[in-house]
Amino acid sequence: MSERRPQLDLLPADEIVGLLLDAEARVVPAVRAASTSIAAGAELIATRLAAGGRLLFAGAGTSGRIAAAEAAELPGTFGLDRRLVGWRVAGGNDSTDDDEDDLAGARGDAAELAITPADVLVTVAASGATPYTLALADAAREAGAAVVAVVAVAGSPLAERADVTIAADPGPEVLRGSSRLTAGTAQKIALNALTTAALARSGRVHGDLMVDVVPANAKLRSRAAAIVAEIAAVDSAEAGEALRRCDDDARAAVLLLVAGLDPGTARRRAAAHRSLRDALGQDAPKQ
């Protein structure tokens, strides 16, 4: 006998919400089971970025929009050159479910991305069988790029095309087949872990601090000043002034304060090293 499925249309809202939240509790264990693959993907991305490659993302529907949101956050959070991050969603900003099968659109998007052997493409599809996403993965492989697949189905066609497969299957959706629910949550968590680990391995953080955050608004300028103040052990006013003198380069501001460098020298030293820790000549702190 098949498992009894919930009759959502007959339930009060609080019971529906309870079922949905109970299902979300399966997500973190499912993603944690893929942690080895997430770490392998992060190391692959870090290696490609260090060699001058780009980090690209592709997907369709909910998966594509989750991938695009992840990609859009990286330049601001980690100070990554916008030319090193790219993404494509089937159908673009006005995508519909019809676009998931658009192979001509996939070929056009692949051509626009101009994928090279130095790049890594992160493909996202819960089923691992979306035609658009498979076509982008094929284009990346033909170009010699690395492919990371974030899927819910380990043996899927997309997984078979990937150098690293992150398979996180949280089980059946409360609303059957609606992969924007737990499958979408799993994708978001996996991508957060993948990119954060990759950029940390690329020297884009200092300790647990976003030292390369782009201070593009008042909130982020205040955050950057707080980061400089904590690392350099100065007050916020002194940190803010150092940031101003270094054109909002937090790494350079720390070097100005800690190493006594002038702003120009501080900026050059910051740019010449993979990480702030390297620029400071520090070893990692003992645990």
NUMIFI-8329 format. One record per residue (C-alpha): residue in one letter; x, z, y. Coordinates in steps of 0.2 Angstrom, whole numbers, plus 5000, padded with zeros to 4 digits. Layout:
// residues N
AXZY;...
// end
This chain:
// residues 287
M500050005000;S500749955017;E501150095030;R499650145040;R499850065058;P499150155073;Q497550095081;L498150095099;D496550025106;L495550175099;L496750315105;P496750415121;A498250375133;D499150535129;E499250495111;I499850325114;V501250385125;G501650515112;L501850385099;L502950275110;L504050415115;D504250475097;A504850295093;E506150305106;A506950455098;R507550335084;V508550225096;V510050335099;P510450365081;A510250175078;V511450135092;R512650275086;A512750195069;A513450035078;S514750135088;T516250065079;S515649885083;I515349935101;A517150005102;A517849845095;G516849735107;A517449845121;E519249825116;L518949635115;I518249625132;A519649725140;T520949615131;R520049455138;L519949525156;A521749585156;A522249405151;G521249335166;G519649285156;R517849315162;L516449425155;L514949325153;F513149365147;A511749265140;G510049295133;A508149245134;G506549345138;T506749535139;S508449525130;G509149405144;R508449505158;I509249665151;A510949565149;A510749505167;A510449675174;E511949745165;A513049605172;A512449625190;E512949805190;L514749775185;P515549715201;G514849855212;T515149995199;F516949945194;G517549835208;L517649685196;D517949525205;R516249435205;R517049275199;L517549365183;V515649405179;G514349275175;W512649275166;R511249155162;V509449195157;A508349055149;G507348985162;G508249075176;N507349205188;D505649125184;S505849125165;T504349125153;D504249145134;D504248955133;D506048955139;E506749035124;D506648865114;D507448765129;L508948685121;A509248565136;G509248715147;A510448805137;R511648655137;G511448645156;D511748835158;A513348815147;A513948675157;E513748775173;L514648925166;A516048815162;I516648925147;T518448935143;P519548995129;A519949145139;D518149205141;V517049325131;L515149295130;V514049435126;T512449365118;V510849475117;A509349445106;A508349565096;S507949445082;G509649365083;A508849195081;T508249145098;P508648955100;Y509248965118;T510449105114;L511149025099;A511548865109;L512548965121;A513449055107;D513848885100;A514448825116;A515548975118;R516348945101;E516648765104;A517548815120;G518648935110;A517849085119;A517549255110;V515749295106;V514949475105;A513149485098;V511949625102;V510549615090;A509349715079;V509649605064;A511349625056;G511249465045;S510449355059;P511149185064;L511749255080;A512749385071;E513549255060;R514149165076;A514949315083;D516749385083;V515949565085;T514149605080;I513349755087;A511749775076;A510649925082;D508949925073;P507750065079;G506450015067;P504649945069;E503849945087;V502350045090;L501649895098;R502049775083;G503349645088;S503549695106;S505449705106;R505449755125;L505149935118;T506350015107;A507349865103;G507549835122;T508050025124;A509349995111;Q510049845119;K510249935136;I511150085128;A512249975118;L512749865133;N512950025144;A514250085131;L515049925128;T515349885147;T515850055152;A517050075138;A517749905141;L518049935160;A518750105157;R520050025145;S520349905159;G520950045171;R519350035181;V519050215181;H520050375184;G519550515173;D517650515174;L517650445192;M517150275198;V518750245207;D518450065210;V516650075216;V516249955230;P515650065245;A514349935251;N513150055259;A513150235266;K512750315249;L514250225241;R515350255255;S515050445253;R515250435235;A516950345237;A517550475249;A517050615237;I518050525223;V519550515235;A519350695240;E519350755222;I520850655216;A521850695231;A521350875233;V520850855252;D519250885261;S517950745263;A518350715282;E520150675277;A519650575262;G518450475273;E519850435286;A521050375272;L519650265266;R519450195283;R521250165285;C521350075268;D519849965271;D518750055259;D520050045245;A519850205236;R521450185225;A522450145241;A521750295250;V522250415236;L524050335236;L524050355255;L523650545254;V524550585238;A526150475239;G526250475258;L526150285259;D525650185274;P523950085271;G524749915268;T526049985255;A524650085247;R523549935245;R524949825238;R525449965226;A523549985221;A523349805218;A524949795208;H524449915194;R523149905181;S522550085185;L522650215198;R523550325186;D524850195183;A525050175202;L525250365204;G526550365189;Q525450495180;D525250525162;A523550565155;P523150745156;K523350845140;Q521650895132;
// end
